[in-house]
């Protein structure tokens, strides 16, 4: 019994440390997604660019839960990383978006965040749209590498 108490306390300390680290990482991930939107909302493409990985893949669900209906939408490569937010702001503004985080999951240097979003841009409006963000940790900083929106489709 005397050995069980120190072992339990060691285990508990490890669990609390891991939980605290996980919560810190989740907060950083939330901040990345908020910054992505703040740059687009406020017409500051450099703010959005800061949180993009060297490759950002966007795909959509074409209003379907059937994965065979899903569509690639856009890839922003390293050469387009600075140009894409500028073009989006120029072509789609005014952009408005409010989001609520439904879930953030972290595993090592990979993360998924799911949000419920309402907003509008020049082309469309959305209410309580669920968005999945894919993120990676690069050199200790979280960056967006992909996003999925189920309830949109590519223009024809």
Helices and strands as residue ranges (DSSP letters): H 2-41, H 45-49, E 52-60, G 67-69, E 71-76, G 78-80, H 81-92, E 96-107, E 110-120, E 125-138, E 141-149
